[in-house]
Amino acid sequence: MKNIILMAVFTVVLASCSIVEDGKDKVTQKYIFEVQYINAAWGFTHAGLYIDYLGEVHAFRYDSAAQFLDYEKETYREAELGERYNLNPYILGTVGRDTLAEYKALVALVTAAGYSDTLRVGADMGQKMYSCFIYNNGLYEKILLKTEGDWVYQLKVAEADSMVKWLDTVWNRHAETLLTY
């Protein structure tokens, strides 16, 4: 009798865990963060990375400015982002799920922030842009956190700065591969 009760309790516990897990693992937002670098001063370079809901870091590369402009906009459907990132794809690695969850939680806190003044700080340096995505009703809204290079501006909120510092660490970990693959 004792074994039957233990088996019943064990079964209920496992069933409840799987219900919670199913709720957590339900994917609604595939694309979370993006970093891209563009420089057309002495030829054309446009490389980038995105981080998905699994924490996988993927590279993408455009071969021409026209190709990039065809895909650059403020809101996307998931299929459009899939096409955007399917140009010369390459898997770079992963980030920890806990770290990803920590920074993903900051995304909602930057949506109402304003931008700093735009400053010109150089020439022929190109631009590096850090972005996150807000997912709502089947659309991804791209939120530019910071751009740096010839022109510099950023969201004026500490959470955006925190995300940019982390994304820059991810970028720097893979920069050589991103710029040469």
Disulfide bonds with the S-S distance in Angstrom:
none
